[in-house]
């Protein structure tokens, strides 16, 4: 039957892969977002260029950085990412900059049009400019706190169907978008698949942000003993949806390594993957899980295992 640790994941956890780099700089670009799409694209390009000048090998953009965050805006600003080129000027820019500057980019998220459906999608580009992965927000932000905030992404958006984890020049990265961070099973799944880092472009609001934003990202890092990076738009008090800000990098011991307040900023932090192994040696949670009492089922991997 094997040990309880081996049984605690179905299928069992993958070994942490060797990353092409162990230590590098990450940049979180907390950008101001306006109703001018062309301006937003040019502004994001400039921020990426500045981040690379500061030594960043990985750049992360915010959730919905090319459009106002609003159900009325999503259909207007949506792009056909798969078609590319003129049909998706936002991702065309990301691809070009990644290739020209030889930098890995987690491209925040933009509204994506696919047939008659809209998604909240994050594109990850390698330093050769190629699209390595596209994550469609799995958990839609439907929230109703009377007198505080009501927002229903499901009025316009469709939920994604797949977890997204990919090998890059800066390690194995799992992607979540904003509300995805609340669901610890997704983070556990990424850890079980050998992620070094989980990136969450997100735009928490003024109600849940002060209470939950820092807590959730630190919890995901601590629970899974890996790095967590979040990137929010800068706060615009006059917008219909006001973002909390506070883009942050958290280490595998739950330590806040780099953060900011709510204004526009480029946050540079250092990631050292050797600390993952150190923390997992200090606190061997993986070996201590009780697989005889509880299990995480990775549905995709389980199906693949059964068909091979």
N, C-alpha and C positions, 0 to 999 in steps of 0.2 A: 504493500500500500504506500510505502514511503512515509517521510516525516510529515508532521502537521504543517510545517512551513511549506513543504512542497505541494501540499494539498490546498493551501490557502488561496491559490489563484488557479483558475481554470481557463486556459492552460496555465502552467507554471510561469513564474516571472522570467523574463529574458535577462541575461547577464548585461550589465551596463557596458555599452560598446566603447571602444577606444575612440576618442575624438581626435580629429586632425590637429586641433590646438587644445592646450590645457588651460591656458590663461589668456584672456583677451578683454578688450573694452567693448561695452555695449552702450548704445545711446538710445534714450527714450525721448522722442520729440513731442513735447506737449504743445500742440499747435492751436492757434486761434483759427476758427472756422467761420466763414462768412457765406452769404448767399451767392457770391461770385465764384463759380466753379473754376474758371480759368485762373483766377487769383489763387484759389486754394491749391491747385495743382502746382503752380509756379512757387508758391510759398513752401509747400512740402519739399519740392526739389531743392530749394535753397537751404532748408533745414538739414536735409540729408547731406548735402555738400559740406555744410558747416560741421556736422557730426563727424564726418570722415576726416576733415582737417584736424579735428581734436583727437584722432586716433581710433575711432570706433571701427570695429570689424563687423559688428552687427548693429543695425539700426531698426528701431521699432516705431511705427506710427500709431496714431490713436484710432479708436473706433469712429466710423463715419466722418472721415476727415475732408472729404470733397463736397459735402452737402450738409445743410442744416439737419439736425436730428429731429425728424418729424414725419409722421405718416403721410402728410401731404407732399413732402419733398421726395421721399424715396422713389416714387414712380418717375418723377421729373429728372432726377439726377442719376438714375440707374444706368448701368453700362453692360454691354454684352461682352463679358470678360473672355469667353471662349473664342469669340470672333477676333478680338484684339484690334490693334491698329486704331483707326478713327472711331471704331465702335466702342473702344475703351481707352480714352486718352489718359485716364488716371493710371491704369496698369501699364500702358505703353511707356509712360514717363518712368515708372518704377523699374521696368525692365532695362530701359536705356541707361538710367543712372547706376543701377547695380552693375551693369556691364562696363560702363565707362570708368567707374570708380573702384571696380573690383571689390564690392561690398555685399554682404548678405543682408537682405531687407525683409523684415516681417511687415508687410504693407498695411498695417492697421486694418480697417475694413471700409468697404464702400457698398452702396446698394447695387446688387447685381440683377440684371434681367436675363431670364432664361425661358424662352417661349412666353407663356402667359403667366409665369411665376416670377416673384421677386425674392431675393435672398439678401441677407446681411453677410457679406463674404470677405474673407481675409486671404490675400495672396502672398505667398512666400517666394522670393526670388533669390537664386544663387548668384554668386559673384560673376558668373558668366552671362547673367541676364536672363537665364532660363527660368520659367515658372516651375518651381519644385512641388508646390502643393497649393490647393485652394480649400480653405475651411469655410463651410457655411454654418453660421450660428445654429447650434443644435437645440438650445433652449431659448425660446422666444421670451422676450421681456413683456409679460402681461402682469401688471401690478395695479392694485387699487387700495390706496391708503386714504380713506375719506378725510378731506380737509388738507391733505398734504400733496399727494401725487397720484395721478391715474394715467397709465399709458398702456396701450395694447398693440404691441408689434404685430400680433397675429391678424390685425385688421388689414394689413398690406403685405406682410412678409410670410414666407413659408419656411418651416424649420428644416435645417440640414439633417442628413441621415447618417453621417459618418464621422467618427473621430478622425483627427488629422495629426499624424506624427511623421516626421521626415528627417533623414540624415542630411546635414549641411556641412559646410566648411568650418562651422563653429559648433559642431556637436549635433546630437539628436534632439530635435525640438518638437514639443507638442503645442498645438494651437487651440485656444478657446477664445470666445468673444464675450466680454462683459458678463452677462447673466450666466454664462457657462461656468463661471468661477464658483457659483453657489453649489454646484453639484459635484461633491467630492469624489463620486464614483468615476467621473471622467478623468480627474487628475490621477486617481489610483490606477486607472487603466493605462494612462501614459507612463506612469512610473513602472508598471509591470512590463511595458514594452521597451523599457530601457531609456526613457527620456532623461537628458541632463537638465533640461530647462523647459518650463512651460511659459509661453507668452500669451497674455490676455490683453489685447487692445480693449478698452472699456470706457464707458461714460456713465459712471454712477452719478446719482442725482443728489440734491441738497438735503434729502430726507434720509436716505439709506447710506449715503457716502460717509458722513461723520461717524456713524455707528458701525458700519460693516466693512468698508473698503479695505482698511489696513488689516483688520482682523481676518478677513477671508483670505487675502493673499499670504499672510504669514501662516495661517492654518494649512493652506495647500502645500506650502514649502515644508513646514514642520512634519506634517503627516507623511509626506512622501520623500523627505530628505533629498530635495533637489532645489534648483533655483527657480524662482518665479519672478517674471517681469511684467509689469502692467504699464499701459500707456493711455492716458486720457486726453481729450481735447482740453484746451485752456478754458477757463470759466468766462462766459459772456452773460452778465446779469440781465441783459435785455433780450436774450433769446427765449424762444418758447419753451425749450428744454435747457435747464441750467446744469452744467456738468460740475461735479465736485472737484475734479482735477487730481492733484496728489499722485502723479505717476511715480512708480516705486520699483526698486530692485530689492528682492529679498533673498538671502542666502539659505542654505540647507539646514541651518540651525534656527531658522526663524528670525535672523538678524536683519534689520533694515540697513542695507548697504549704501543706498542712494535714494533720495526722494526730493520732492519740491512741494511748493504750496499750490495755488490755483492759477497763477499767471503763466503766460507763455514762457517756455524754458526748454533747453536741451540738457538733459541730465546724463552725465557720463558716470558709469560705474564699472567696476572690474569684476569679472567672473573668473573663478579659479576652480576648475572641476575636481582637482585633487581633494578639495574640502568635502566633496560628496562622499568619497570613500572613507575619509577620516570620520565624518559624522556617523556613517553607517557602521563603522567599527566601534565608535564610542557607544552608540545606541543601536544594537543589532535588531531593529524592529522586524525586519523581514524574516529573520530566523525565529522570532518569538511569537509570530502570529499563530493563532489557534485554528488551523484549517479543519479541525474536527468539529469546530463550533460555527464557523462562518467562512464564506468564500466569495470572492469576486469573480463573476463570470464575464469574460471578454467574448461577447457573442460572435464577433467577426473571426477572431482567431480560433475559437472553438469549431466554427463551421469549416474553416480551412483545414483544421486538423482532422476533422471527420471525413473530408473528401480526398485526403491524400494518404 
